[in-house]
């Protein structure tokens, strides 16, 4: 159930469209695990005696082709068992037994890949002029996380105003049934010397903790760690670059290391990125655009095992609407847009970008970003995935799909793109045992495709089913 690579609607997706409101609407209240509903939704997927009273039945995927996300060759004729939110077993066809009551998925002709792990995203920003501006509430964040999941993004980073908001999102249930939404990993708020220019005076400003001095930097890390942040996000060099900013960044990185928290660096500047990596940061979640990386940078990245996650779509969102790209009419995009947003993209945003005096510079920076990704990938630097989706002018889920397309256009193979958004991202956060690869013991977060992305990267949109923690999510 999904859309094929040409944008034509599949028969089963038409059924889903009638069963669920457009993206942004509340999920209808129904016993979504009822056998009749699942059978109608999935067509060839059937139940083996499952009771509606069971909260999450085991899932048995039979005879599929598996890209496990590790970079190994795809394996045909694989059985996969999902139980209790985890991948229980993976083996050659006929070697894994389906327990009584399992949901049976005929994997013949299907491709199983890991769910996308997005290292830089945002849920909760209300962009529709037709909606009340209730930004970053648990309800809005949860709705956006559901949209992420419907595109195959099973884990995403996102900000949260406070720990209570994040806890409410993670605990959100529908009549006791596990949430049908992407996992949320959060730094809570980003640390910076000054919010980026585009953030100042907007609702997003409250998601940034401003610091001045090393003591303030370490205090900010301690405060976020005490509130339960999953990692630390540090924005450096987007406004001004000077010695004080680098000293603050180093202090934050060192304190985070003592707290056993990974640090995600968001910067477009080569010198800042190099200094951050030398100070202990192991994730760069933005494109380097102020210059081309050299061999010295490559060597430092490889020697330290730092992951580079370029956020290419976030770069294009700064200028591409003036060109009215053909994908603005893509039906695969529409379910990520609430009413009124499409008009903004074709109206005020398009006009603003056309009048932007820095538009040519932003286009050149994007070309640099593409070349840098290609060089780093070809040089053996670990690549992760950070789409920047959910920020202004970007869209939950659809931007992540476009990020894959851009990474392929930059020179990565389809297999390398999949590895980047699975194992690459999970390793960057130190969570490879739980997230990323489809392997026994890991979270049961995976996507079933109707077509092979090696033949066409756009086949990543031809979704048959998505599972988060072994729970089937609506598409």
HELIX and SHEET records of a PDB file:
HELIX    1   1 UNK A   11  UNK A   19  1                                   9    
HELIX    2   2 UNK A   35  UNK A   42  1                                   8    
HELIX    3   3 UNK A  138  UNK A  150  1                                  13    
HELIX    4   4 UNK A  163  UNK A  171  1                                   9    
HELIX    5   5 UNK A  203  UNK A  207  5                                   5    
HELIX    6   6 UNK A  214  UNK A  227  1                                  14    
HELIX    7   7 UNK A  243  UNK A  258  1                                  16    
HELIX    8   8 UNK A  270  UNK A  278  1                                   9    
HELIX    9   9 UNK A  295  UNK A  304  1                                  10    
HELIX   10  10 UNK A  312  UNK A  316  1                                   5    
HELIX   11  11 UNK A  320  UNK A  323  5                                   4    
HELIX   12  12 UNK A  326  UNK A  329  5                                   4    
HELIX   13  13 UNK A  331  UNK A  334  1                                   4    
HELIX   14  14 UNK A  341  UNK A  346  1                                   6    
HELIX   15  15 UNK A  348  UNK A  354  1                                   7    
HELIX   16  16 UNK A  359  UNK A  378  1                                  20    
HELIX   17  17 UNK A  398  UNK A  410  1                                  13    
HELIX   18  18 UNK A  414  UNK A  419  1                                   6    
HELIX   19  19 UNK A  420  UNK A  424  3                                   5    
HELIX   20  20 UNK A  425  UNK A  428  1                                   4    
HELIX   21  21 UNK A  457  UNK A  461  5                                   5    
SHEET    1   A 5 UNK A  46  UNK A  47  0                                        
SHEET    2   A 5 UNK A 103  UNK A 106 -1                                        
SHEET    3   A 5 UNK A  59  UNK A  66  1                                        
SHEET    4   A 5 UNK A  75  UNK A  83 -1                                        
SHEET    5   A 5 UNK A  86  UNK A  92 -1                                        
SHEET    1   B 7 UNK A  46  UNK A  47  0                                        
SHEET    2   B 7 UNK A 103  UNK A 106 -1                                        
SHEET    3   B 7 UNK A  59  UNK A  66  1                                        
SHEET    4   B 7 UNK A 111  UNK A 114  1                                        
SHEET    5   B 7 UNK A 446  UNK A 449 -1                                        
SHEET    6   B 7 UNK A 463  UNK A 468 -1                                        
SHEET    7   B 7 UNK A 471  UNK A 472 -1                                        
SHEET    1   C 3 UNK A 116  UNK A 118  0                                        
SHEET    2   C 3 UNK A 153  UNK A 159  1                                        
SHEET    3   C 3 UNK A 183  UNK A 188  1                                        
SHEET    1   D 7 UNK A 208  UNK A 210  0                                        
SHEET    2   D 7 UNK A 190  UNK A 192  1                                        
SHEET    3   D 7 UNK A 232  UNK A 235  1                                        
SHEET    4   D 7 UNK A 263  UNK A 266  1                                        
SHEET    5   D 7 UNK A 283  UNK A 284  1                                        
SHEET    6   D 7 UNK A 307  UNK A 308  1                                        
SHEET    7   D 7 UNK A 382  UNK A 383  1                                        
END                                                                             
